[in-house]
Amino acid sequence: MTRGDLLAHSITYALIRARKIVRGLYYGLSEAERQAVASAAVDELRRHGDSWNLDEEIVPKGEVHSTPKGY
């Protein structure tokens, strides 16, 4: 997984609540539409110099969990 993949994944889930922000978007976006928007956003960032190193592979450090250790 690259930094760009992780960013696109995060954007995809952030767009679930987009209908609260975008006027006229009453039904929300489908999964495919969210993925298309996220990919387009990452591609646009790449076109402008890629100072975020979006093609760099992410190396997980130790165990990777979605919940914090102290939970």
C-alpha positions in Angstrom: 0.0 0.0 0.0 1.3 3.4 -0.9 0.8 6.8 0.8 -1.5 7.6 -2.2 -3.6 4.4 -1.6 -4.0 5.2 2.1 -5.0 8.8 1.3 -7.6 7.6 -1.3 -9.0 5.1 1.2 -9.3 7.9 3.9 -11.0 10.2 1.4 -13.4 7.5 0.4 -14.7 7.1 3.9 -14.7 10.9 4.6 -17.0 11.3 1.6 -19.7 9.2 3.3 -20.8 12.3 5.1 -20.4 14.6 2.0 -24.1 15.0 1.6 -24.2 17.1 4.7 -21.7 19.5 3.1 -22.6 19.5 -0.6 -25.8 21.3 -1.3 -28.2 19.3 -3.5 -26.6 15.9 -2.7 -29.6 14.4 -1.1 -28.9 10.7 -1.4 -25.1 10.6 -0.8 -22.6 9.0 -3.1 -22.3 5.3 -3.9 -19.2 3.4 -3.0 -18.0 3.5 -6.6 -18.6 7.3 -6.8 -16.7 7.8 -3.6 -13.7 5.8 -4.8 -13.7 7.7 -8.1 -13.7 11.1 -6.4 -10.9 9.9 -4.0 -8.8 8.6 -6.8 -9.3 11.8 -8.8 -8.2 13.9 -5.7 -5.0 11.8 -5.3 -4.2 12.0 -9.0 -4.7 15.8 -8.8 -2.2 16.0 -5.9 0.3 13.9 -7.9 0.0 16.3 -10.9 1.2 19.3 -8.7 4.6 18.0 -7.7 3.8 15.2 -5.3 5.5 16.7 -2.3 3.7 14.1 -0.3 5.5 11.2 -1.8 2.2 9.5 -2.7 3.9 6.6 -4.6 6.1 5.7 -1.6 5.3 2.3 -0.1 4.1 2.3 3.5 5.9 -0.1 5.8 3.8 -1.0 8.9 5.7 -0.7 12.2 4.8 -3.7 14.4 1.2 -4.8 14.7 -1.4 -2.7 12.9 -4.8 -2.4 14.5 -7.7 0.0 14.0 -8.3 0.4 17.7 -5.8 2.0 20.1 -3.8 -0.2 22.4 -5.3 1.3 25.6 -8.9 0.7 24.5 
